[in-house]
Amino acid sequence: MIEVDRLCRDPARRRGPGRIVAGAVAAVALLVPVAASGVAWAHGEESDESAVLVEQAVALIANNAYESQVAERIGDALMAPHKEGVDLPKVRQAQGLVEQPGYSAAASRQGKVVLLDSLGGKLPSAPKAGRPATGDDTGTGVVLDEFRPSRGISDDDAVLVGLGAVAVGGGVWLSRRLRPPLTIRELEHRRCGHREAS
């Protein structure tokens, strides 16, 4: 009871430096994981197996990487010390397709097909039969082309956006309409004033 009376008399005590420090600590704790997640480990140690490097070249082609990146990965595959499971003449043929002047989407598709043929149609990261994917395994033996969703808003999307706007507007209107006549601060002030008067 004494604590409530003291708070009523001294409103500055309700907001102490402890709240500010706690808020700052909470903000930092929330922002550190977000900032740290930007650090990518994409360029770790490069593989020394030609099959893995050829698979990476196929993935680069599928994701529309620059021809220099694809050519570099194919060159790395040709110079890798472990060349098991790769048909090197086909990899050289794919390198010629990628490095030829006038590199186009058709040439990249043809290079992808030749690189897949150089692996015998089976990617080294493909899961073994009866064994689940673990660690950095992809769990698939398929390299799909880049997914390009349609742009713009369709009629169905426009209806959903409109319904969402109506729901938000209705919620704001109801919150203003059904708001109690007194705020918490006004109620505290009345209670403190009542206690001081008695």
GULUM-247584 format. One record per atom (N, C-alpha, C): x negated, y negated, z negated. Coordinates in steps of 0.02 Angstrom, whole numbers, plus 32768, in hexadecimal, padded with zeros to 4 digits. Atoms other than C-alpha are relative to their C-alpha. Example, Ala and Ser with C-alpha at 12.3 -4.5 7.8 and 13.67 -1.06 7.14 Angstrom:
<recs>
7FD3803B80007D9980E17E7A7FD37FC48000802A803B80037D5480357E9B80277FC97FDB
</recs>
This chain:
<recs>
7FD7803B80008000800080007FD47FC18000802D803980047F717F8A7FD77FDE7FF58044802180067FBE7F1D7FB1807F802D7FDD80327FD180207FD27FBA7F7E80DF80057FB67FF27FFD804680117FC47EDA80817FC17FDB8017803E801F7FEB7F0D7EB580A57FFE7FF7804C7FFD80067FB87F277ED8815F80307FCA80167FD080347FEE7FBF7E6781637FE37FBB7FF6801C8042800E7F5E7DD781187FC67FEE802F803C800E7FD87EC17DE981838004802580437FFA7FDD7FBF7EE87E12823B7FBD800E802180427FF47FE37E2E7E0782687FE580447FEA80197FC080197E0E7EA38200801D803A80287FE27FCA7FD87E837F0882707FD48010803D802C7FF77FC67E0A7EF083027FB97FF67FE98044800680187D5C7F1382C47FCF800F803780337FF07FCE7CB87F2883207FFC804B800E80007FB77FF67CCD7FE4830A802B8014803C7FD57FF07FC67D5B7FE6838A7FDD7FEF8041802380147FC37CF07F8A84097FC98032800F80357FCF7FF67C5E800183F0801D804380167FE17FC17FED7CD1809883FA80187FFD80487FE980087FBB7D1C8055849B7FC680038031803B7FFF7FD57C6F803984E67FE480478006801A7FBB7FFF7C3680E884B5802D802D802A7FD17FD87FD87CD3813485017FF87FF1804A800980127FB97CBA80D385A37FC1801E801C803F7FE37FE97C05810B85B18007804C80077FF87FB77FFD7C3581BF858A80298015803C7FD87FF07FC67CB581BB86167FDC7FF18041802180157FC37C45816486957FC08027800F803E7FDB7FF47BA581CB867E800B803D802C7FF67FC77FD37BEC826C86CB80117FEB80477FEE80177FBE7C33820A875C7FC17FE88025803D801A7FE17B8D81B2877F7FCE8039800E80307FCA7FF87B27825187688014803180377FEA7FD07FCD7B9282B587E27FEA7FEB8045801780177FBF7B51824A88717FBC801C801480427FE47FF17AA7829F8866800B804380227FF57FC37FDA7AA6832588EB7FC0802A800180387FD27FFC7A3783BD88EE7FFF802180447FFA7FE37FBE7A5183D889A87FBD8010802080417FF57FE0799A83CF89D67FD080227FD0802B7FD9802B7955845289627FCA8021802A80337FDD7FDA78D584CF899D801E801B80407FE87FE87FC078E784FA8A557FF2804B800580077FB87FFA78FF85B18A807FC58011802E80357FE97FD4787186138ACF8018803B802B7FE37FCB7FD778E8868D8B2680217FE1803D7FE4801B7FC27913866C8BDC804B800880047FB87FF47FFC79C086B88BCA80277FCB7FDA7FDE8033802879F0863D8B417FFC7FBC8022800780407FDE79AB85A98BA2802B7FFC803F7FD47FFF7FC67A0985DE8C3F80497FF67FEA7FBC800A801A7AA985E98BD8800B7FB77FED7FFA804780117A8885398B9780077FD6803F7FF980247FC07A7284FD8C4B80468007801C7FBB7FF57FE97B19854B8C7880317FD47FD87FD68029802A7B6984F18BE57FF97FB68012800B80457FEB7B1A844C8C1B80257FF180417FDC80097FC07B6084628CCB804B7FFC7FF27FB87FFE800F7C0C848C8C8380177FBF7FDF7FEE803E80237C0983EB8C1C7FE87FC28025801280397FD47BD2837C8CAE7FC47FD87FE7803D802280167B2583558C6A7FDC7FE4803D8027801C7FC97AAA82F18CD27FD68037801F80267FCD7FDC7A4E83548D567FBA80087FE480447FFC801D79A7832A8D038000802D7FC27FFB7FD6803B79E1837D8C618006804A80147FF67FBB7FE97A1A84198CBE7FBF801B801E803F7FEB7FE1797984208D257FCA800D7FCC80317FF680357910840D8C88800C80427FDB7FF07FC28024796C849D8C327FEF803C802C80117FC97FD37957850C8CCD7FB480078004804A7FFD8001789D84DE8CD37FE680207FC180157FE1803F788D850D8C1C800D804C80027FF07FB87FFB78E185B58C427FCC8024802B80327FE17FD5786485D78CCD7FBC80067FDE80417FFF802277CF85AF8C5B800280247FBC7FFB7FDF80427810860A8BBF7FD98041800080287FC3800377A2869A8B83802A804080037FD67FC48001783387168B6C80337FFB80387FD680057FC5788487328C15802D803D80097FD77FC47FFA78E687D18BEF80497FED800D7FB880097FF4799787DC8C3480117FC880307FF480377FD1798287538CB77FE18011804380197FF77FBC797087618D747FE17FBD80158023803F7FF678EB86DA8D8F80087FE380467FF5801E7FBE790086C88E4D80437FDA80057FBF8023800079B786998E307FFC7FBF7FD78008803D80287983861C8DAB7FDC7FCB802A8023802F7FD4790985CD8E2980307FE580357FCE80167FCF799785C88EA8802F7FCB7FE17FD6803180237A05856E8E2A7FDB7FBF7FF58028803D800A797784F58E067FFD7FD88041800180227FBF796D84CE8EC080437FDD800E7FBE801F7FF67A2984AD8EC580087FC17FD57FF88039802E7A2084388E2F7FD37FC68015803080347FF1798683D98E6A80057FE580477FFB80187FBB79BC83C38F1F801F7FBA80027FE280427FFA79E583128F58804B8005800F7FB77FFF7FF57A9E82E98F58802380327FD37FE27FD280317AC683508EBD80497FEC7FF67FB8800F80057B83835E8EB4802280337FD37FDA7FD2802A7C0D83B78E557FFF8046802080017FBF7FDE7C0D84418ED97FBD80237FF480427FE3800C7B52845B8EC47FF980177FB880057FEC80467B6484618E08802980407FF47FD97FC280077BEF84E48E137FDA803C801D80277FCA7FE17B83854B8E897FC580127FD480387FF2802D7AEF85398E13801680267FC37FE57FDC803A7B5B85738D82800C804A80117FF37FBB7FEB7B90860E8DE37FBF8027800880417FDE7FF77ADB86378E137FDF800E7FBD801D7FF580427AA186208D5F802380397FDB7FDB7FC880207B2B86938D1E7FEC8042802080167FC37FDE7AF887138DA37FBA80147FE980447FF080167A4387058D67800180237FBC7FF97FDE80417A8087408CBC8025804280077FD97FC27FF67ADE87D28D0980497FF87FEC7FBA800D80117B84877F8CE1800F80037FB67FF47FFA80487B6D87968C257FD37FCF7FDB8026803280267B3A87088BB37FDF80217FC480227FE2803A7ABA87308B2B80247FF37FBE7FDD800F803E7B2986DF8AA8804480247FFB7FC07FDC80017BBE874E8AD5800080317FC57FFD7FD3803A7BF987B28A3E7FF88049801580067FB87FF57BCA88688A34804280217FEF7FC07FDE800B7C5C88E18A39800680187FB77FF27FEB80447CA788FD898C7FDD7FD87FCA8025802980317C3B88778939801B7FB980027FE5804480007C8987D289027FC77FCC8006803180377FFA7C32872D89277FEF7FE57FBB8017801B80407BCA86EC88967FCC7FCA800E803480337FFB7B5786588879800D7FD1803A7FF8802E7FC87B3B85F4891880188023803F7FE37FDD7FC87B888678898A80407FDD80167FC380217FE77C10863289FA803D802D7FFC7FC77FD380037C7C86CD89F68022800A80447FE37FF97FBE7C9B86C48AB17FC880098033802F7FF77FC97C4486F48B5280147FD7803C7FE580297FCA7C9B866E8BBA7FE97FB87FF68010804780017C5E85C08BE680347FDD802B7FCB80227FDC7CF485578C157FE87FBC8018800F80437FE87CEC84B88C7B801A7FCD7FCE7FEC8036802D7D0184128C22804C7FF680037FB8800C80047DB483F48BE7800D7FB680087FEF80467FF47DFB83538C2D804B7FF87FFB7FB8800980087EA6832B8BE7801A7FC7802B7FE280357FD87F1F82BE8C477FFE7FBF7FD980048042801F7F1482048C2580457FE080007FC1802580017FA281908BF7803380217FD27FCA7FE8802B804681A98B9C80388019802C7FC87FE47FDA80C9821D8BE480417FEB7FDF7FBE8012801B8184820A8BC8800B801F7FBB7FF97FDF8041818182898B3A7FD77FDC7FCA802B8024803080F0822D8AE7801F7FBE7FED7FE18041800E814C81878AF7803B80087FCF7FC87FF4802E81E581D18AA07FE5800C7FB9801D7FF28041817882128A117FE37FC07FE0801B803F801A811F816A8A0080397FD37FE97FC68029801481C8811289FC802080197FC07FE47FE4803D820D818989787FD37FF27FC4802E800F803681708170891080057FB77FEB7FFA80478010818180B3891B80427FF27FDB7FC080088023823980BE88E77FFA801A7FB880087FE380438209812E88537FD77FD17FD38029802E8027818180B5881A80287FC17FEF7FD7803C800B81F4801F88308036800C7FCD7FCC7FEF8031827F807687D17FE480077FBA801F7FF98041820980A287447FED7FBD7FE180118043801A81CC7FEF873480407FDC7FEB7FC080218011827F7FAE8737801D801C7FBF7FE57FE1803D82B7802C86B27FD67FED7FC3802980128039822280038644800D7FB97FE97FF080458013824E7F4A864880477FFC7FE47FBA8002801483097F6B8635800C801F7FBB7FF47FDB803E82FF7FE585A47FCD7FF07FC980328013803182727F8D854680237FE67FC17FE18019803E829A7F6E848E7FF77FB47FFB8003804A800382BA7EB784617FC27FE67FDB803A8017802782267EAC83E87FC4802B8010803D7FDB7FF581727EDD84077FE580197FBD801D7FE5803C81097F3C83897FDE7FC87FD880218038802280A57E9E836380337FD57FDA7FCC8028802281467E3F833A801B80257FC47FE87FD9803881827ECD82CB7FCD80007FC680348004803480DA7ECF826E80017FBC7FDE80008043801B80E27E148259803C7FF67FD07FC58005802B81927E1F82117FF580267FC0800B7FD9803C815E7EAA819B7FCF7FDE7FD280328022802A80C57E4C815F801E7FC17FE07FE0803B801B812C7DAD814B803180127FC97FD17FE9803281AF7E0E80E97FDB80137FC080267FEA803C812A7E5880747FE47FC37FDA801C803B802180DA7DAF805380367FD87FDC7FC98026801F81837D60802C801780207FBF7FE77FDF803D81AD7DE37FAA7FCC80067FCA
</recs>
